[in-house]
């Protein structure tokens, strides 16, 4: 029986390209998925899907929504290249651009929402210059959008953990203040003390129960060594599966296949996950090797028009397309798998609840005028309607005011 208190009915859509259905929403939750026309008209609002493909909301598992210049006049690339050069340039320019700030984060989240992203794990800079202001700004931005985009926050030490005394204390304060995770950054290359770097993070996690999400750009065997150190601590401390993530993890594709197989097997056994931004001109995480090993990974946008790079538009489906194209993904079942990672399965990086077009799930639905998920991915079809937590979002309306 359909809930008589339904607040929204999404008529005539094809969840995952299957049979046509009506999706019934009550408040923020999907309460029924029924054959079309079986739900009588009533007081609920209605939108007409006209047989379009319906997918769960997209999930960005690695973002930096606190520090974009989206919405500002064009910002020319400046400063030196490399990680150290970009850190220095960002520190010199961020105040002039209002970074971090609620307005900055709100603009990025609006654009993400416009393209169908309804859940985001975002790294937020925590350092001696900004303290915890960035976390406050991102939370305010989420509230400004009425929590249509569900956020999971990583307190991120962009300028290193140990080389700036006081950063570990800030990370602890962030975790005690409700940050879902704390981050790290290249423990060998940035802090040049991988043991101290990781021990500091894992001590905070053990004391507060927060998760850990480490940026690891370190290449080849150096990066694999850092992987080993992370896995050693997860095993020794008995940290629950899904609570530790490695972002980027370039080393995993640099090492030889046997070394990668062994790392993946250990990661799977400990429940350590990975996130990728599918960088161009680099090898992609091997879809079948990860799935066969049982290592969960997700897609992220990384920065969006920030002081590190002028690229990025917040479209998570574009990142999924980039991963598939660069990785030579062509078979139907593999293309669908990429869409699953970008939506249904990526949600575990933000929430423990089921994320799909099913009764009981949060009502996050994206309508796309496409034949099937494969078609939606390879053509990067524009999103025609987004429902986020039961709220109807008109992408065309958001597109009219991209700089507000």
C-alpha positions in Angstrom: 0.0 0.0 0.0 1.3 3.4 -1.0 2.0 5.9 1.8 -1.0 8.4 1.8 1.4 11.0 3.2 3.5 11.0 0.0 4.9 14.4 -0.8 6.2 13.7 -4.3 5.6 11.3 -7.1 8.2 10.9 -9.9 6.0 9.5 -12.7 7.1 7.2 -15.5 10.8 6.7 -15.1 13.1 3.7 -15.8 15.3 3.0 -12.8 18.7 1.7 -14.1 17.1 1.4 -17.6 14.6 -1.3 -16.5 10.8 -1.3 -16.6 8.9 1.9 -16.3 7.9 2.8 -12.8 6.6 5.6 -10.5 8.8 6.6 -7.6 6.9 7.7 -4.5 8.6 10.0 -2.0 7.6 10.9 1.5 9.6 13.7 3.0 13.3 12.9 2.3 12.8 9.1 1.7 11.6 6.9 -1.1 8.7 5.0 0.1 7.7 2.9 -2.9 8.7 2.1 -6.5 5.5 0.9 -8.3 4.3 0.1 -11.8 3.3 3.3 -13.6 -0.2 4.6 -13.1 -0.9 2.5 -10.0 -0.4 5.5 -7.6 -3.5 7.6 -7.6 -3.2 11.4 -7.9 -3.6 13.1 -4.6 -2.1 16.0 -2.7 1.5 15.0 -3.5 3.5 17.1 -6.0 4.3 15.3 -9.2 7.0 15.5 -11.9 6.7 13.7 -15.2 9.7 11.5 -16.1 8.4 10.8 -19.7 10.2 7.4 -19.7 13.6 8.8 -18.9 16.4 6.8 -17.4 16.6 7.2 -13.6 19.8 6.8 -11.6 20.6 7.2 -8.0 22.2 10.5 -7.1 25.9 10.7 -8.0 28.5 10.6 -5.2 31.7 12.6 -5.2 34.1 10.7 -2.9 37.0 13.1 -3.1 36.4 16.9 -3.4 37.8 20.1 -2.1 34.7 22.3 -2.0 36.3 24.9 0.4 38.8 26.3 -2.0 37.5 26.9 -5.5 37.5 30.2 -7.4 34.3 29.1 -9.2 32.1 32.2 -9.5 35.1 34.6 -9.4 36.5 36.3 -12.6 39.1 34.1 -14.3 42.1 33.4 -12.1 45.3 33.0 -14.1 47.5 30.1 -13.1 50.4 31.4 -11.1 53.2 30.3 -8.8 55.5 27.4 -9.2 54.5 23.8 -10.2 54.7 20.7 -8.0 53.1 20.1 -4.7 55.2 22.5 -2.7 54.8 25.2 -5.3 51.0 24.9 -5.4 50.8 24.9 -1.5 52.8 28.1 -1.4 50.8 29.8 -4.1 47.5 28.9 -2.5 48.6 30.2 0.8 49.6 33.5 -0.8 46.3 34.0 -2.8 43.5 32.4 -0.8 42.6 35.3 1.4 42.1 37.6 -1.7 39.6 35.1 -3.0 37.7 34.5 0.2 39.0 31.0 0.6 37.8 29.4 2.7 34.3 30.9 2.8 30.7 29.9 2.8 30.0 31.7 -0.5 32.8 29.7 -2.2 31.6 26.4 -0.9 28.0 27.1 -1.7 28.8 27.9 -5.4 30.7 24.6 -5.8 27.9 22.6 -4.1 25.3 24.2 -6.2 27.1 23.3 -9.4 27.7 19.7 -8.1 23.9 19.5 -7.3 23.1 20.8 -10.8 24.9 17.9 -12.4 23.3 15.3 -10.1 25.7 14.9 -7.2 23.8 14.5 -4.0 26.4 13.2 -1.6 30.0 14.5 -1.2 33.0 13.5 0.8 35.1 16.7 0.9 38.5 17.5 2.2 38.6 20.8 4.0 41.9 22.6 4.7 43.0 22.8 8.4 46.2 24.7 9.0 47.6 27.4 11.2 46.4 30.1 8.9 42.7 29.2 8.7 42.3 27.1 11.8 39.0 25.3 11.6 37.2 28.1 9.7 37.0 26.1 6.5 35.0 23.3 8.2 32.6 25.9 9.6 32.2 27.5 6.1 31.5 24.2 4.4 28.9 23.2 7.0 27.2 26.6 6.6 27.2 26.0 2.8 25.5 22.7 3.2 22.9 24.3 5.5 22.4 27.1 2.9 21.3 24.4 0.4 19.0 22.9 3.0 21.2 19.9 3.2 20.2 18.8 -0.3 23.8 17.7 -0.7 24.8 15.3 2.2 28.4 16.0 3.3 31.1 14.0 4.9 34.0 16.2 6.1 37.7 15.3 6.1 39.9 17.7 8.1 42.8 18.0 5.7 46.4 19.2 6.5 47.3 20.5 3.0 50.6 22.0 4.3 51.7 18.8 6.2 51.1 17.3 9.5 54.4 17.5 11.4 56.4 20.2 9.7 54.0 22.9 11.1 53.8 22.4 14.9 50.3 22.7 16.0 48.6 21.0 13.0 48.1 17.7 14.9 46.3 19.6 17.6 44.1 21.2 15.0 43.3 17.8 13.5 42.4 16.5 17.0 40.1 19.5 17.6 38.4 18.9 14.3 37.8 15.3 15.1 36.5 16.1 18.5 34.3 18.7 16.9 32.6 16.2 14.6 34.7 15.9 11.5 34.1 12.5 10.1 37.7 11.9 9.1 41.1 13.4 9.3 43.5 13.5 6.4 47.2 13.1 5.8 49.5 14.0 2.9 52.5 12.1 1.5 54.1 11.2 4.8 57.5 10.6 3.3 57.7 13.4 0.7 56.0 16.2 2.7 56.8 15.6 6.3 59.8 13.3 5.7 58.7 11.2 8.7 56.2 8.6 7.6 56.2 6.8 11.0 55.6 10.0 13.0 53.1 11.3 10.5 50.9 8.2 10.4 51.3 7.5 14.2 49.9 11.0 14.9 46.9 10.4 12.7 46.1 6.9 13.9 46.5 8.1 17.6 43.8 10.7 17.0 41.6 8.1 15.2 42.0 5.6 18.0 41.1 8.2 20.6 38.1 9.9 18.8 36.7 7.2 16.5 37.1 9.3 13.4 38.1 7.9 10.1 41.4 8.5 8.2 41.6 9.6 4.5 45.2 10.0 3.4 46.3 11.7 0.1 49.1 9.5 -1.2 50.8 10.8 -4.4 54.1 9.1 -3.7 55.1 6.9 -6.6 56.2 3.3 -7.0 57.9 1.6 -4.1 58.0 4.7 -2.0 54.2 4.9 -2.2 53.9 1.1 -1.7 56.0 1.5 1.5 53.5 4.1 2.7 50.6 1.8 1.8 52.3 -0.9 4.0 52.7 1.5 6.9 49.0 2.4 6.7 47.9 -1.2 6.5 50.2 -2.1 9.4 48.4 0.4 11.7 44.9 -0.6 10.5 45.8 -4.2 11.4 47.5 -3.5 14.7 44.8 -1.2 16.0 41.9 -3.3 14.7 40.3 -0.4 12.9 36.9 -1.3 11.4 36.5 -1.9 7.7 35.7 1.3 5.7 37.2 3.7 8.2 40.6 4.1 6.4 40.9 5.4 2.8 43.8 6.1 0.5 43.2 8.8 -2.0 45.0 8.9 -5.4 47.4 6.0 -4.4 49.4 6.3 -7.7 51.8 3.7 -6.4 49.2 1.0 -6.7 49.4 1.2 -10.5 53.2 1.8 -10.6 54.3 -1.4 -8.9 54.5 -4.7 -10.6 51.4 -7.0 -10.8 52.5 -9.3 -8.0 53.2 -6.5 -5.6 49.8 -4.9 -6.6 48.0 -8.2 -6.1 49.5 -8.6 -2.6 48.6 -5.0 -1.6 45.1 -5.4 -2.9 44.6 -8.7 -1.0 45.8 -7.1 2.2 43.6 -4.0 1.7 40.6 -6.2 1.0 41.2 -8.2 4.2 41.4 -5.0 6.3 38.6 -3.1 4.6 40.8 -0.3 3.4 39.3 1.6 0.5 40.6 3.9 -2.3 39.4 7.0 -4.1 40.6 8.2 -7.5 40.1 11.4 -9.5 41.0 9.5 -12.7 43.9 11.7 -13.6 44.6 12.1 -17.3 47.9 10.9 -18.8 48.2 8.4 -15.9 47.3 4.7 -15.6 43.8 4.2 -14.1 43.0 1.9 -11.2 42.3 -1.5 -12.8 38.6 -2.1 -12.5 38.6 -5.9 -12.6 41.7 -6.2 -10.3 40.0 -4.1 -7.7 36.6 -5.8 -8.0 38.1 -9.3 -8.0 40.2 -8.5 -4.9 37.2 -7.0 -3.2 38.7 -3.5 -2.7 36.1 -0.8 -2.8 36.9 2.5 -4.6 35.1 5.6 -5.6 35.4 8.6 -8.0 36.0 12.2 -7.0 36.5 15.5 -8.8 39.4 16.7 -6.6 39.6 20.5 -6.9 37.3 22.5 -9.1 38.8 25.6 -10.7 41.1 26.2 -7.8 44.6 27.6 -7.3 46.0 24.2 -8.2 44.4 24.0 -11.6 41.9 25.9 -13.7 40.2 22.6 -14.7 37.2 20.9 -13.2 33.4 21.6 -13.4 32.0 19.5 -10.6 30.4 16.9 -12.9 31.0 13.5 -11.3 29.7 11.7 -14.4 32.4 13.4 -16.3 35.0 11.9 -14.0 33.5 8.5 -14.4 33.6 9.0 -18.2 37.3 10.0 -18.0 38.1 6.9 -15.9 36.3 4.6 -18.4 37.7 6.2 -21.5 41.3 6.4 -20.2 41.1 2.8 -18.8 39.7 1.3 -22.0 36.4 0.3 -20.5 34.1 -0.7 -23.4 31.9 -3.7 -22.5 28.4 -3.1 -21.4 28.8 -4.8 -18.0 31.9 -2.8 -17.3 30.3 0.5 -18.3 27.4 -0.2 -16.0 29.9 -1.1 -13.2 31.5 2.4 -13.6 28.1 4.0 -13.2 27.4 1.9 -10.1 30.7 3.1 -8.6 29.8 6.7 -9.5 26.4 6.5 -7.7 25.0 3.5 -5.8 28.3 2.0 -4.5 30.2 5.2 -4.0 27.7 6.3 -1.4 29.5 4.1 1.3 32.1 6.8 1.4 29.5 9.2 2.8 26.8 7.1 4.5 26.2 3.7 5.8 22.7 3.5 4.5 21.6 2.0 1.2 21.8 4.4 -1.8 19.5 3.4 -4.6 16.1 3.9 -6.1 14.4 1.6 -3.6 11.9 1.9 -0.8 13.6 3.1 2.4 16.5 4.9 0.8 17.1 8.6 0.8 15.2 10.1 -2.2 18.2 10.9 -4.5 17.2 10.5 -8.1 18.7 11.8 -11.3 16.8 11.8 -14.5 18.7 11.5 -17.8 17.3 11.4 -21.3 19.4 8.3 -22.2 18.7 4.8 -23.4 20.5 3.1 -20.5 23.3 3.7 -18.0 26.0 2.9 -20.7 24.5 5.5 -23.0 24.3 8.1 -20.2 28.0 7.5 -19.4 29.6 7.6 -22.8 27.6 10.6 -23.9 27.8 12.4 -20.6 24.1 13.2 -21.1 22.9 16.4 -19.4 20.8 15.9 -16.3 17.2 16.9 -16.9 16.0 16.7 -13.3 17.6 16.0 -9.9 15.8 15.0 -6.7 18.0 15.4 -3.6 16.7 14.2 -0.3 13.2 14.6 -1.7 13.7 18.1 -2.9 13.2 18.7 -6.7 16.1 20.6 -8.3 15.8 22.0 -11.8 19.3 22.0 -13.3 18.3 24.6 -15.9 17.3 27.0 -13.1 20.7 26.5 -11.3 22.5 27.0 -14.7 20.9 30.4 -15.1 22.8 31.7 -12.0 26.1 30.0 -12.0 28.0 32.9 -10.3 25.7 33.5 -7.4 
